[in-house]
Amino acid sequence: MADRIDSAERSEIMRRIGSSATQPELVVRALVKRAGYGGYRFNLSSVLGSPDICWKGRKIAIFVHGCFWHGHDCRHGRRAPSSNTKYWKIKLARNIERDKQSQRALLQQGWHILVIWECQLSQEQKVWQKIKRFMTRYYG
């Protein structure tokens, strides 16, 4: 059986997890560039939800969601922490609700939104095609 880490170690590990320029974000940025779309801004806090990739003037936003943090319905997103479960259940539910509210508001403001899940990046070619279709439709 693997050694368990104590709560102080776990807290330190979780604290070091960044919210921007994550590996999945960097992969998606590279795919966006490969698809031929530059000139974007990233983690734009002036736009509701701080899209990971954004063309503000065109009202186009791409969100790159970590499956665990944003509650995706995949094996990573369904994984529940084994300690401090009440805290994590509340925290993750808040993340999911915040995402829904932000995206709903952006859509009402005329934004075009694409969500890419971390687990989808195992099939980069499919994600690249998804980005191309989305951008062709809304960017031109």
N, C-alpha and C positions, 0 to 999 in steps of 0.2 A: 504494500500500500504506500502511496506517495506521502511524503511529509506534508503536513498542513502548515500554512503560514498563519501567524497570529494576526489579530485585528489591526495592530499598529503597522505591521508590514503591508497588509492589504490596503490600508488607508494611504500609505505612501505610494504604493503602486498606482492606485486609482487617481491620486493627486497629480501624478506625472503624465497622465493621459491627456494629450492636447485636444483642443476643440477646433483648431484650424491647422491647415497644411498637414493633415493626416495623410498616411500613405494612400488610402482610397481616394482622397481628394486629388492628390498629385497624379494618380493614374488617370482619373477622369479629366483633369486639366490637359494632360498629354493627349488623350483621345479627342478632346475638343479641338486642340490645335491640329492634330492629324486629320480631322474632318474638315479643316480649312477655316475655322472660326476663331479669330483672335479678337483683340480689343475688349476683352471682358475684364471685369473687376472681380475680385474674390473676397468673400466674407464681408460684404458691404453692409455695415451696421445701420446705414440710413434707410435700408429697405427692410420691411417687416420680415422677421425670420432670419435675417442675415444670410441670404443665399450664398452657397459655397462658390457659385459661378454666376455672374450676373451681367446683363446688358441693360442697364437702367433705362436708357433712352428708348429702347425697343420693348421694354417690359418683358424681358425673358429672364427666367431664373432656373438654375439647376441646383437641386439639393442633393448632396451625397450623404446618405444616411447610414450610420453604423447600425447593423441589425439589432444588436443588444440594446443600445441606447435609445433607439426609436421604435422598438417593439415590432420588428418585422415578423411575419408568420413563417419563419424558417427555423431550422434547428438552432441557429445562433440566437435568434430573437426570442425563442421560447425558453431558452436556458434561464433558469431562475437561480439567483445566488442562494447559497446554502446558509449564510449567516446574515443577521440583521434583515431578515426577509420583509418585515413590515416597512422599514425605511425604503428598501429598494422597490417594493410594490408601489408605494406612493410616488416615489421619484420617477419611475419609468412611466407610470400612468400620467403624471404631469407632463412629461416630455411628449407623449403621444397626443394629449389634448392640446398642448401648445402648438404642435405641428399642424394639427387640423385647423385650429383657429387662424393661424398665420396664413396657411394656404388658402383657406376660404376667403379671408379678407383680400389677399392678393388677387385671387380670381375675380372678386367683385370689383377690383380696381382695374381690371383689364389685363392682368399679367398672364403670361403663358408659363406653365410650371412643368418641369420634368424632375421626377425623383428617381435617383439611381441608388439601389441598395448595395451595400458592401458585398453581400454574397453573390451578386450578379457579376462582379468583377472577375470571377474565375473564368468567365467566358467573355473576354475582352472584345472579340470580334462582334459578338451580338450587341454588346453595349455600344460599341462604335457605330454599328448600323442604327441602333435606336437613337443615338445622338444625331446622326446624319438625317434621319427621317424627321425628327423633332425640329431641328434647326432649319431644314429645307422648308418646312411648313411655316415657321414663324419668323425666321430671319430673312429668308429669301434666297 
